[in-house]
């Protein structure tokens, strides 16, 4: 009986391990682009194979604005590179705080305004 109980407890602990993570770091990967929260920054890592451009905004703010995917030197990340984006640089109507939800939209970098790009979304919780 005692061995059965130990086996059950061990099985439950093993099942819970993959769900444990650092509360200060949320990570999402899609097509080689990884976004993660580190402190009061978002890090965007581009391993897509091509340069990408991005636009980051808080989810409630996104419901009230219109935006166009534009590629500039400020929002473009070369393949194999990463960029640190402070929370202050994320579009939001109010000051961002831990627990807020942000969407990092990204697309293949193009000259100026992108025409009909495939826009990908990496959601994060700060």
N, C-alpha and C positions, 0 to 999 in steps of 0.2 A: 504494500500500500504506500509506504514512504517513497519507494522508488518511482511509483506512478505519479505521485505528487511532484517530486523533483523534476520528472520528465515534462509534466504539464507546465510548470513554472519556467523551465528552461525554454520550452517551445514558445511560450508567450513572450518572453524577453527577446528571443531571437526575431520573432515577427515584428516587434516594436522597434528594433534597431534601425532599419532603413528609414523609418519615419522621423527619427531624431535628427535635428539640424540646428545650426546656430540661428537664434532668433534675429540676429542682426544682419543676416545675409539671405536674400532670396535670389534664386538663379533660374533663368529660363533660356533654353537653347532651341534654335530653329534654323535649319539649313546652314549650319556652320557659324551662325551669329549668336553669341552668348551675351546675355545681359544679366548683370548681378548688382545687388545693392551691397555696398561696403561703407559702413558708417553713414555719412550724409552725402554720399555720392552714388551715382550709377556708373558702372564700368561696362562699356560696350566693346566686346572683343570680336573682331571680324576675321573669321577663317572660312569665309564663303568662297574665296577664289577670285573674286572681283571686288572693286571698290564699292562701298555702299554709302548711302546718305541716310540720315535719320531725322525724326521729329519726335520729341518726347513731351507728353502732356498728362496731367492728372485726369482721371476718368470722368469726374463730374464736370470739369472744365470743357472736356471734349464734346460734351452734349450741347454746349452753348456757342461753340465757335466753328468757323469754316476755315480750313487750311488747304494749301496746295503743296504737293511734294516738289520742293525746289532743292537742287543740289548746289551748295556753295563750298568754299574751302573750309568754312567754319563747321559744317555739319557732314562732312565727308570723311570716311575712314578707309584708308588703303587696306587691301587684303594683307593679312598677317599682322595687322596693327590693332591697337586698342585706344580708346579714349575715355577719360574720366570726365563725367558730367556732374557738376555739383547740383544739389537739389534746387538751388537758386536759379539755375539755367533751365529748369523744366517749366513749361507753360502751366500756370495755375492761377486761379483767381485769388486764392488765399495762400498763406505761407504753408508749405508742406510740412507734415510731421509724420512720425512713425505710425504705420498702420494705413496711411493713404495708399490708394492704388493708382499706378501709373502705367501707361501704355507707351512702349517705345516702338514707333512705326519705322520700318526701314525698307529701302528699295535699292536697286542697282543704280549707282551714281550716273547721272547724265548731265549734259550741259544745260545749266539754268533750270527752267521748268520742265519737269518730267511729263511726257505725254503718254498717258495710259500705262503707267508702270504697274507691275505686280507689287502691291504694298503688303508687307508682312507685319505681324503684330507680336511683340514680345511683352506680355503682361508681367508686372512686378508689384509686390507689396512692400512699401518702404518700412 
